[in-house]
Amino acid sequence: MYLPILVLAFYSFNKSPYSATWQAFTLDWYRNLFSDERILLALQNSLIVAFTAVGISSVLGTLMAVGLARYYFPGKALYRGISYLPLIIPDIAIAVATLVFLAAFAIPLSVWTIVAAHVVFCLAYVALVVSSRLTNLDPHLEEAALDLGATPLQAFLKVLLPQLMPGIVAGCLLAFVLSLDDFLIASFTAGSGSSTLPMEIFSRIRTGVKPDINALSVILILVSAIAALVAELIRASSEQESH
């Protein structure tokens, strides 16, 4: 399963511009990435989308998880099921549905429409991770804070939120990786001049896979792997602390 990734990394150090022929070891392709304006613009767009979508999702996802866990209201089971639908719906369905919605209201496509589309699935992932953290918390701590004179808002901010923070951070890291790596949804909702990094990679491999694309792919894989590893370590650590 990991052999193609190893081959990709190996040829990213190939001096030859043709991936099938090994010439000599070089780091030129990695250096060239930092002087490529198209790559830098795509990276900027990807980071804007990822950070903004994750920031919005962290707030809404946390509130959604707490609301579903701590409060009861009509249609709660139905709302819970709808909230987690983006986890199981194919990306192509989300992409088409979002594009149809934007076209129906004549909303011009831009970086911010990509952000709106990414919030849809990032929100679900953050809420899912925070919900799993909530199940391991003692609700009596909040009740004790209320009995001691704290308002519901103070109990949330000073008692519940600090306990949820590891889950929130882990969920945000997971959502960040998913947003940074997304190609399908972004390609349907991007406007002119708002290409993200995966879109830029796809546009370049149409003419053949070159070592600079290999180098860029290796960097993306490393960033994604590190973020996912940190998220998993935070989640595992928080679970051990709760037990």
C-alpha positions in Angstrom: 0.0 0.0 0.0 2.8 2.4 0.8 5.1 1.3 -2.0 3.7 3.9 -4.5 4.4 6.7 -1.9 8.0 5.4 -1.5 8.5 5.4 -5.3 7.0 9.0 -5.4 9.4 10.2 -2.8 12.4 8.4 -4.5 11.8 10.1 -7.8 11.2 13.5 -6.3 15.0 13.6 -5.8 15.7 12.6 -9.4 17.7 15.2 -11.5 16.1 14.0 -14.7 12.9 15.9 -15.7 11.5 12.5 -16.7 10.4 10.3 -13.8 11.1 7.0 -15.5 14.8 7.7 -15.9 17.1 8.1 -13.0 20.0 10.5 -13.5 21.4 11.8 -10.2 20.3 13.0 -6.8 19.2 16.6 -6.5 17.1 18.9 -4.3 16.5 21.4 -7.1 12.8 20.4 -7.5 12.1 21.2 -3.8 13.9 24.6 -4.2 12.0 25.4 -7.4 8.7 25.0 -5.5 9.4 28.1 -3.4 10.0 30.3 -6.5 6.9 29.0 -8.5 4.3 31.8 -8.3 1.4 29.5 -9.3 2.3 27.0 -6.6 2.6 29.7 -4.0 -0.7 31.3 -4.9 -2.4 27.8 -4.8 -0.8 27.2 -1.4 -2.1 30.6 -0.2 -5.6 29.7 -1.3 -5.4 26.3 0.3 -4.3 27.7 3.6 -7.0 30.5 3.6 -9.6 27.9 2.9 -8.4 25.4 5.5 -7.8 27.8 8.3 -11.1 29.7 7.8 -13.2 26.5 7.4 -11.6 24.9 10.4 -12.0 28.1 12.5 -15.7 28.3 11.7 -16.2 24.5 12.2 -14.4 24.5 15.5 -17.0 26.9 17.0 -20.1 25.5 15.4 -19.0 21.8 15.7 -18.3 22.2 19.4 -21.7 23.9 20.1 -23.4 21.3 18.0 -21.8 18.4 20.0 -22.6 20.0 23.3 -26.1 20.8 22.3 -26.8 17.2 21.1 -25.2 15.7 24.3 -26.6 18.0 27.0 -30.0 19.3 25.7 -33.2 17.7 24.6 -35.5 19.2 21.9 -38.1 17.9 19.4 -36.5 16.2 16.4 -33.2 15.7 18.2 -32.6 12.2 16.7 -33.4 13.4 13.2 -31.1 16.4 13.6 -28.3 14.2 14.8 -28.6 12.0 11.8 -28.7 14.9 9.4 -25.7 16.6 11.1 -23.5 13.6 10.4 -24.6 12.9 6.9 -21.5 14.6 5.3 -19.5 11.8 6.8 -21.2 9.2 4.6 -22.4 11.1 1.6 -19.9 10.8 -1.3 -17.9 14.0 -2.0 -19.2 14.2 -5.5 -22.8 14.5 -4.2 -21.8 17.3 -1.8 -19.9 19.0 -4.6 -22.8 18.9 -7.0 -25.4 19.9 -4.4 -23.3 22.9 -3.3 -22.8 24.0 -6.9 -26.5 23.8 -7.6 -27.3 25.8 -4.4 -24.8 28.5 -5.3 -26.1 28.7 -8.9 -29.7 28.9 -7.7 -28.9 32.0 -5.6 -26.5 33.4 -8.3 -23.6 33.5 -5.8 -20.3 34.0 -7.7 -17.7 31.3 -7.2 -14.5 32.3 -5.3 -12.3 31.2 -2.5 -15.1 31.9 -0.1 -17.5 29.5 -1.8 -14.8 26.8 -1.3 -14.7 27.8 2.4 -18.5 27.4 2.7 -18.4 24.0 1.0 -15.6 22.8 3.3 -17.4 24.0 6.4 -20.1 21.4 5.6 -17.9 18.4 6.1 -15.3 19.9 8.5 -18.2 20.7 10.9 -19.3 17.1 11.0 -15.8 15.8 11.7 -15.2 18.3 14.5 -18.5 17.5 16.1 -17.9 13.8 15.9 -14.5 14.0 17.7 -15.8 16.4 20.3 -18.9 14.2 20.9 -16.6 11.2 21.5 -14.7 13.3 24.1 -18.0 14.4 25.7 -19.1 10.8 26.4 -16.1 10.3 28.7 -16.7 13.5 30.8 -18.4 13.6 34.1 -21.6 15.8 33.8 -21.7 16.3 37.6 -18.8 18.7 37.3 -21.0 21.2 35.4 -23.8 20.6 37.9 -21.4 21.3 40.8 -20.4 24.6 39.1 -24.0 25.6 38.8 -24.7 24.7 42.4 -21.8 26.9 43.5 -23.3 29.9 41.7 -21.9 29.8 38.2 -24.1 30.8 35.3 -24.6 28.3 32.5 -22.2 30.3 30.3 -19.5 30.4 33.1 -19.9 26.6 33.7 -19.4 26.0 29.9 -16.4 28.3 29.6 -14.6 27.5 32.8 -15.5 23.8 33.4 -16.7 22.1 30.2 -14.6 23.9 27.5 -11.2 23.2 29.1 -12.0 19.5 29.3 -13.2 19.5 25.7 -10.1 21.3 24.4 -8.1 18.2 23.5 -11.0 16.9 21.5 -11.5 20.2 19.8 -7.8 20.4 18.8 -7.8 16.9 17.5 -11.0 17.5 15.5 -9.6 20.7 14.1 -6.3 19.0 13.0 -8.3 16.2 11.3 -10.6 18.7 9.6 -7.5 20.8 8.5 -5.9 17.8 6.8 -9.2 16.9 5.0 -9.7 20.5 3.8 -6.1 20.9 2.7 -6.2 17.6 0.7 -9.6 18.1 -0.8 -9.8 18.2 -4.6 -13.3 17.2 -5.7 -15.4 19.6 -3.7 -13.0 22.5 -4.3 -12.9 22.0 -8.0 -16.7 22.3 -8.2 -16.9 25.4 -6.1 -13.8 27.4 -7.1 -13.9 30.5 -9.1 -11.4 32.0 -11.5 -8.0 32.4 -9.9 -8.9 30.5 -6.8 -7.3 27.2 -7.4 -6.1 25.2 -4.4 -3.0 23.1 -4.2 -4.6 19.8 -5.1 -6.3 21.5 -8.1 -2.9 22.9 -9.2 -1.3 19.4 -9.0 -4.2 17.9 -11.0 -3.9 20.5 -13.7 -0.1 19.9 -14.1 -0.2 16.1 -14.2 -2.3 16.2 -17.4 0.9 16.8 -19.3 2.8 14.1 -17.4 4.1 13.6 -13.9 7.3 15.7 -13.4 9.7 15.6 -10.4 8.4 19.0 -9.1 5.0 17.5 -8.7 6.5 14.5 -7.0 8.3 16.9 -4.6 5.1 18.8 -3.9 3.1 15.6 -3.3 5.8 14.4 -0.8 5.5 17.7 1.1 1.7 17.4 1.2 1.9 13.8 2.4 4.3 14.7 5.2 2.2 17.7 6.4 -1.0 15.6 6.3 0.7 12.7 8.1 2.2 14.9 10.8 -1.2 16.7 11.5 -3.0 13.3 11.6 -0.4 11.9 14.0 -0.7 14.9 16.3 -4.5 14.7 16.3 -4.4 11.0 17.1 -1.8 11.5 19.9 -4.0 14.3 21.4 -7.1 12.1 21.2 -5.4 9.1 22.8 -3.9 11.2 25.5 -7.2 12.8 26.4 -8.9 9.4 26.5 -6.3 8.1 29.0 -6.7 11.2 31.2 -10.5 10.8 31.3 -10.1 7.2 32.4 
